[in-house]
Amino acid sequence: MLKKFNTKYPSISDLRDRAKSKMPKFAFEYLDGGCNEDFNLHKNTAEIRAVELLPEYLKEQVKVSLKTTLFGTSYDAPFGVAPIGLQGLMWPKAPEILARAAFEHNLPFILSTVTTSSIEQIGKITEGKAWFQLYYPAQEEVRKDLINRAAEAGYPVLVLLSDVPSFGFRPRDIRNGLAMPPKMSLRNFYQIAKRPEWALKTLINGQPEFETLKPYMPKGLNLSQLGKFMDDTFDGRLNEEKIKPIREQWKGKIVLKGVASEADMEKAIRLGMDGVILSNHGGRQLDAGPSTIQTLRTLRDKYQDKITIMMDSGIRSGPDVARTLAEGASFTFLGRSFMYGVGALGSQGALHTMDLIKTELRQVMEQIGCESIKDLPNFIYKK
């Protein structure tokens, strides 16, 4: 069962510690940090871990299955890889590593518009099984072209990002020169010099770039010009009028990511969304907002029979996946955990982390006596 498991790193905490020691400080902090005081970042996970499951021991031996059907596709486990921007900055070729591992494990991988691999490359790696997350472009022709490229590459699901109407206020990124516009400093180069493996792999693979966006970018942009290009290219705030033409153009399944309120859930249903991902962008946008598990509790009973409800933000481990599904989510996505794995173990890190989370989830289900994912809500401890 543990095909690619490295026994030196048997937990996500171990992988995080190892990744921190191998990635330049500015890259690790971009991955690891939240916004403002990081309150919601930590609250996300803490409130998930307050969920308790009640075991049933005096029963026949259970045969646990992690298999889950989502939008007509069978996956080997009820979790996937959440979209993360600038993955290649954190570890060279990270999106390709994660996409290959997700394909091998039969899990969905979501490609971000602003990561460092192209729609076409990830489509090829996953044989058209990846999902594509769209940052809303200000220009209609760019929007249409991005959607057409995803369709031509075989992507079955389009994910519309709704929770970035403004750039989150992230003190670490500002200090490290990773805010907009980006600005590299001597401190950044010193941090790179202290991480020779990262530096060598980056030298071999080349400086990470926004590969999906390259067809729309003028050549030879400096960092200041890149910041202006990003500001001019994306119109972060979605509304119903912006979503309608996307729904008309896209013929596959479509998901709205970042839903946190009943008002937005009602609009998602009215607009014909096939699903929603309850999310607060991993605690990176609004420090004063609710945790995602609290949002799930607020919305599940009224809407779970009307639309597919998924969740990300704060989920780190197999027990976290079990807790989230027990609270009523149909599927989960994790971002940081998989990037910790890649940062710690390189090309083997994604496979290791997926093995780890599957094993943890299976053990929880065996322990409580739950055979199938759909039955997990029956085991929640109601205080």
C-alpha positions as CSV (number, residue, x, y, z in Angstrom):
1,M,0.0,0.0,0.0
2,L,2.9,2.4,0.9
3,K,4.5,2.3,-2.5
4,K,6.6,5.6,-2.3
5,F,6.7,6.0,1.5
6,N,9.8,7.4,3.2
7,T,9.8,6.3,6.8
8,K,12.0,9.2,7.8
9,Y,9.0,11.5,7.3
10,P,5.9,9.8,8.6
11,S,3.8,13.0,9.2
12,I,3.0,16.2,7.5
13,S,4.8,18.1,10.3
14,D,8.0,16.1,9.5
15,L,7.6,17.1,5.8
16,R,7.0,20.7,6.7
17,D,10.2,20.9,8.8
18,R,12.2,19.3,6.1
19,A,10.8,21.6,3.4
20,K,11.7,24.6,5.5
21,S,15.3,23.5,5.7
22,K,15.5,23.0,1.9
23,M,13.6,26.0,0.5
24,P,14.8,29.6,0.5
25,K,13.2,31.5,3.3
26,F,11.2,33.8,1.0
27,A,9.8,30.8,-0.9
28,F,8.9,28.8,2.2
29,E,7.2,31.8,3.8
30,Y,5.2,32.4,0.6
31,L,3.9,28.9,0.9
32,D,3.5,28.7,4.6
33,G,2.1,32.1,5.6
34,G,-1.4,33.6,5.7
35,C,-2.4,37.3,5.8
36,N,-2.2,40.0,8.5
37,E,-1.7,38.2,11.8
38,D,-2.2,34.6,10.5
39,F,-5.2,34.2,12.7
40,N,-7.5,32.6,10.2
41,L,-4.7,30.5,8.8
42,H,-4.4,28.7,12.2
43,K,-8.1,28.9,13.0
44,N,-8.9,26.9,9.9
45,T,-6.9,23.9,11.0
46,A,-7.7,24.2,14.8
47,E,-11.4,24.2,14.2
48,I,-11.2,21.2,11.9
49,R,-9.3,19.4,14.6
50,A,-12.0,20.2,17.2
51,V,-14.3,17.8,15.2
52,E,-14.5,14.4,17.0
53,L,-15.4,11.0,15.6
54,L,-17.1,8.3,17.6
55,P,-15.9,4.8,17.0
56,E,-18.0,1.6,17.0
57,Y,-15.9,-1.3,18.1
58,L,-18.3,-4.3,18.6
59,K,-19.0,-5.1,15.0
60,E,-17.9,-7.3,12.1
61,Q,-14.5,-6.5,10.5
62,V,-15.0,-3.7,8.0
63,K,-13.6,-3.5,4.5
64,V,-12.7,0.1,4.0
65,S,-12.9,1.8,0.6
66,L,-11.6,5.3,-0.1
67,K,-13.1,5.4,-3.6
68,T,-15.3,8.4,-4.3
69,T,-17.3,9.4,-7.4
70,L,-17.3,13.1,-8.2
71,F,-19.0,14.6,-11.3
72,G,-19.3,11.1,-12.8
73,T,-15.6,10.3,-12.3
74,S,-14.3,7.7,-9.9
75,Y,-11.3,8.7,-7.8
76,D,-9.2,6.6,-5.5
77,A,-9.6,8.8,-2.5
78,P,-11.8,11.8,-1.5
79,F,-9.1,14.4,-1.8
80,G,-7.2,16.3,-4.5
81,V,-4.5,18.8,-5.0
82,A,-5.7,22.4,-4.5
83,P,-4.4,25.1,-6.9
84,I,-1.4,27.1,-5.8
85,G,0.2,30.0,-7.6
86,L,4.0,30.2,-8.2
87,Q,4.6,26.6,-7.4
88,G,7.8,26.5,-9.3
89,L,9.2,29.2,-7.1
90,M,8.8,27.0,-4.1
91,W,10.3,24.0,-5.7
92,P,11.5,23.6,-9.3
93,K,8.9,21.8,-11.5
94,A,6.5,21.4,-8.6
95,P,3.3,21.6,-10.7
96,E,4.6,18.8,-13.0
97,I,5.6,16.7,-10.0
98,L,2.3,17.1,-8.4
99,A,0.3,16.5,-11.6
100,R,2.2,13.2,-12.3
101,A,1.6,12.0,-8.8
102,A,-2.1,12.9,-8.8
103,F,-2.4,11.0,-12.1
104,E,-0.7,8.0,-10.7
105,H,-2.9,8.1,-7.6
106,N,-6.0,8.8,-9.5
107,L,-6.7,12.1,-7.8
108,P,-7.8,15.4,-9.2
109,F,-5.1,18.1,-9.7
110,I,-6.2,21.7,-10.1
111,L,-3.9,23.9,-12.1
112,S,-3.9,27.6,-11.2
113,T,-3.8,30.3,-13.9
114,V,-0.8,31.8,-12.1
115,T,1.3,28.8,-11.5
116,T,4.5,27.9,-13.4
117,S,3.3,25.2,-15.8
118,S,1.1,25.6,-18.8
119,I,-2.5,24.3,-19.4
120,E,-1.1,22.2,-22.3
121,Q,1.7,20.6,-20.3
122,I,-0.4,19.6,-17.4
123,G,-3.1,18.4,-19.7
124,K,-0.6,16.1,-21.4
125,I,0.8,14.8,-18.1
126,T,-2.6,14.0,-16.7
127,E,-4.1,12.8,-20.0
128,G,-6.8,15.4,-19.8
129,K,-7.8,14.7,-16.2
130,A,-6.7,17.8,-14.5
131,W,-9.0,20.7,-13.5
132,F,-8.2,24.3,-14.4
133,Q,-8.7,27.2,-12.0
134,L,-9.4,30.5,-13.8
135,Y,-8.4,33.9,-12.4
136,Y,-10.9,36.2,-14.1
137,P,-9.1,38.1,-16.9
138,A,-10.0,41.7,-17.5
139,Q,-9.8,41.3,-21.3
140,E,-12.6,39.2,-22.9
141,E,-10.3,37.8,-25.6
142,V,-7.9,36.5,-23.0
143,R,-10.7,34.9,-21.0
144,K,-12.1,33.2,-24.0
145,D,-8.7,31.9,-25.1
146,L,-7.8,30.5,-21.7
147,I,-11.1,28.6,-21.5
148,N,-10.7,27.3,-25.1
149,R,-7.2,26.1,-24.3
150,A,-8.4,24.2,-21.3
151,A,-11.2,22.6,-23.3
152,E,-8.8,21.6,-26.1
153,A,-6.5,20.1,-23.6
154,G,-9.3,17.9,-22.3
155,Y,-9.9,19.4,-18.8
156,P,-13.2,18.1,-17.6
157,V,-13.8,20.8,-14.8
158,L,-13.4,24.5,-14.8
159,V,-12.9,26.2,-11.4
160,L,-13.8,29.9,-11.1
161,L,-11.9,31.7,-8.4
162,S,-14.0,34.1,-6.5
163,D,-12.2,35.0,-3.3
164,V,-9.4,37.3,-4.5
165,P,-11.1,40.6,-5.3
166,S,-8.0,42.3,-3.9
167,F,-4.4,41.2,-3.1
168,G,-4.3,39.8,0.4
169,F,-2.2,41.9,2.9
170,R,0.7,39.5,3.6
171,P,3.5,41.0,5.7
172,R,6.0,38.3,5.0
173,D,5.6,38.6,1.2
174,I,5.9,42.4,1.4
175,R,9.1,42.0,3.5
176,N,10.4,39.3,1.1
177,G,9.7,41.3,-2.1
178,L,7.0,38.9,-3.3
179,A,4.1,41.5,-3.2
180,M,3.0,43.3,-6.3
181,P,5.2,44.5,-7.9
182,P,7.8,41.9,-6.9
183,K,11.2,43.1,-5.9
184,M,14.2,40.9,-5.4
185,S,16.8,42.0,-2.8
186,L,20.3,41.0,-1.7
187,R,18.6,39.2,1.2
188,N,16.8,37.0,-1.3
189,F,20.0,36.0,-3.0
190,Y,21.6,35.3,0.4
191,Q,18.8,33.0,1.2
192,I,19.2,31.2,-2.2
193,A,22.9,30.7,-1.5
194,K,22.0,28.9,1.7
195,R,19.9,26.4,-0.2
196,P,22.2,24.9,-2.8
197,E,19.9,22.0,-3.9
198,W,17.1,24.4,-4.7
199,A,19.5,26.8,-6.4
200,L,21.0,24.0,-8.6
201,K,17.7,22.6,-9.6
202,T,16.4,26.1,-10.5
203,L,19.5,26.7,-12.5
204,I,19.0,23.4,-14.4
205,N,15.3,23.9,-15.0
206,G,15.3,27.6,-15.5
207,Q,13.7,30.5,-13.7
208,P,10.0,29.8,-13.1
209,E,7.6,31.8,-15.3
210,F,3.9,32.2,-15.6
211,E,3.8,29.6,-18.4
212,T,0.0,29.7,-19.0
213,L,0.1,33.5,-19.4
214,K,3.1,33.8,-21.6
215,P,1.1,34.1,-24.9
216,Y,-0.4,37.3,-23.5
217,M,2.7,38.8,-21.9
218,P,5.0,41.3,-23.7
219,K,8.5,39.9,-23.9
220,G,11.3,41.2,-21.7
221,L,9.3,42.4,-18.7
222,N,11.2,43.5,-15.7
223,L,9.8,42.9,-12.2
224,S,8.0,46.3,-12.0
225,Q,6.5,45.8,-15.4
226,L,5.4,42.3,-14.4
227,G,3.5,43.7,-11.5
228,K,1.7,46.2,-13.7
229,F,0.9,43.4,-16.2
230,M,-0.7,41.3,-13.5
231,D,-2.7,44.3,-12.2
232,D,-3.9,45.1,-15.7
233,T,-4.6,41.5,-16.7
234,F,-6.9,40.3,-13.9
235,D,-10.1,41.7,-12.6
236,G,-10.5,39.8,-9.4
237,R,-14.0,40.6,-8.3
238,L,-16.5,38.2,-9.9
239,N,-20.2,38.8,-10.2
240,E,-23.2,37.2,-11.9
241,E,-22.8,39.1,-15.2
242,K,-19.1,38.0,-15.5
243,I,-20.0,34.4,-14.8
244,K,-22.8,34.0,-17.2
245,P,-20.7,34.1,-20.4
246,I,-18.3,31.6,-18.9
247,R,-21.1,29.2,-18.1
248,E,-22.3,29.6,-21.7
249,Q,-18.8,29.0,-23.2
250,W,-17.7,26.1,-21.0
251,K,-19.4,22.8,-21.8
252,G,-17.9,20.7,-19.0
253,K,-18.5,20.8,-15.3
254,I,-18.0,24.2,-13.6
255,V,-17.2,24.9,-9.9
256,L,-17.2,28.2,-8.0
257,K,-14.2,28.3,-5.5
258,G,-14.2,30.6,-2.5
259,V,-17.8,30.5,-1.5
260,A,-18.2,31.6,2.1
261,S,-21.8,32.9,2.4
262,E,-25.4,31.9,1.8
263,A,-25.8,34.8,-0.6
264,D,-23.0,33.5,-2.8
265,M,-24.3,29.9,-2.6
266,E,-27.7,31.0,-3.8
267,K,-26.1,32.8,-6.8
268,A,-23.9,29.7,-7.6
269,I,-27.0,27.6,-7.8
270,R,-28.9,30.2,-9.8
271,L,-26.0,30.4,-12.3
272,G,-25.9,26.7,-12.9
273,M,-22.7,25.8,-11.1
274,D,-22.2,22.1,-10.7
275,G,-20.3,22.5,-7.4
276,V,-18.7,24.9,-5.0
277,I,-15.5,24.7,-3.0
278,L,-15.9,26.4,0.3
279,S,-12.6,28.2,0.8
280,N,-11.0,31.2,2.3
281,H,-7.9,30.9,0.1
282,G,-6.0,29.0,2.9
283,G,-6.3,32.0,5.3
284,R,-4.4,34.2,2.9
285,Q,-7.0,36.8,2.1
286,L,-9.3,37.7,5.1
287,D,-7.9,37.3,8.5
288,A,-11.2,38.4,10.1
289,G,-13.4,35.8,8.3
290,P,-14.8,32.5,9.5
291,S,-13.0,29.2,9.2
292,T,-14.0,27.0,6.4
293,I,-15.3,24.2,8.6
294,Q,-17.6,26.8,10.2
295,T,-18.8,27.9,6.8
296,L,-19.5,24.2,5.9
297,R,-21.6,23.8,9.0
298,T,-23.6,26.9,8.2
299,L,-24.4,25.9,4.6
300,R,-24.4,22.1,4.4
301,D,-27.9,21.3,5.7
302,K,-29.7,23.7,3.4
303,Y,-27.7,23.2,0.2
304,Q,-26.0,19.7,0.2
305,D,-29.0,18.2,-1.8
306,K,-28.9,21.1,-4.3
307,I,-25.2,21.3,-5.3
308,T,-21.9,19.4,-4.7
309,I,-20.1,21.0,-1.7
310,M,-16.4,20.6,-1.5
311,M,-13.9,22.3,0.9
312,D,-10.3,23.4,1.1
313,S,-8.3,25.6,3.5
314,G,-6.8,24.2,6.8
315,I,-6.9,20.5,5.8
316,R,-3.5,19.0,6.4
317,S,-3.8,15.3,7.0
318,G,-5.8,12.1,6.7
319,P,-7.6,12.7,10.0
320,D,-8.4,16.2,8.8
321,V,-9.9,14.8,5.6
322,A,-12.1,12.4,7.7
323,R,-13.3,15.2,10.0
324,T,-14.2,17.4,7.0
325,L,-16.1,14.7,5.2
326,A,-17.9,13.8,8.5
327,E,-19.1,17.4,8.7
328,G,-20.7,17.0,5.3
329,A,-18.3,17.9,2.6
330,S,-18.4,15.6,-0.5
331,F,-14.7,16.1,-1.3
332,T,-11.7,17.9,0.0
333,F,-8.6,19.6,-1.5
334,L,-5.2,20.2,0.2
335,G,-2.5,22.5,-1.0
336,R,0.3,23.2,1.5
337,S,0.7,19.5,2.6
338,F,1.6,18.4,-0.9
339,M,3.9,21.3,-1.4
340,Y,5.6,20.4,1.9
341,G,6.1,17.0,0.5
342,V,7.7,18.2,-2.7
343,G,9.9,20.7,-0.9
344,A,11.1,18.0,1.5
345,L,11.6,15.1,-1.0
346,G,11.5,16.6,-4.5
347,S,10.1,14.4,-7.2
348,Q,9.2,11.6,-4.7
349,G,7.6,14.0,-2.2
350,A,4.2,14.2,-3.9
351,L,3.8,10.4,-4.1
352,H,5.0,10.0,-0.5
353,T,2.5,12.6,0.7
354,M,-0.5,11.1,-1.2
355,D,0.4,7.6,0.2
356,L,0.7,9.1,3.7
357,I,-2.7,10.9,3.6
358,K,-4.4,7.8,2.1
359,T,-2.9,5.6,4.8
360,E,-3.9,8.0,7.6
361,L,-7.5,8.3,6.3
362,R,-7.8,4.5,5.9
363,Q,-6.6,3.9,9.5
364,V,-9.1,6.4,10.9
365,M,-12.0,4.7,9.0
366,E,-10.8,1.2,10.1
367,Q,-10.5,2.4,13.7
368,I,-14.0,3.9,13.9
369,G,-15.6,1.1,11.9
370,C,-16.6,3.1,8.8
371,E,-16.5,1.2,5.5
372,S,-17.3,4.0,3.0
373,I,-16.7,7.7,2.6
374,K,-20.4,8.5,2.4
375,D,-20.9,7.0,5.8
376,L,-18.5,9.2,7.7
377,P,-21.2,11.7,8.8
378,N,-22.7,8.8,10.8
379,F,-19.7,8.7,13.1
380,I,-19.5,12.4,14.1
381,Y,-19.6,12.9,17.9
382,K,-22.5,15.2,18.7
383,K,-21.7,16.9,22.0
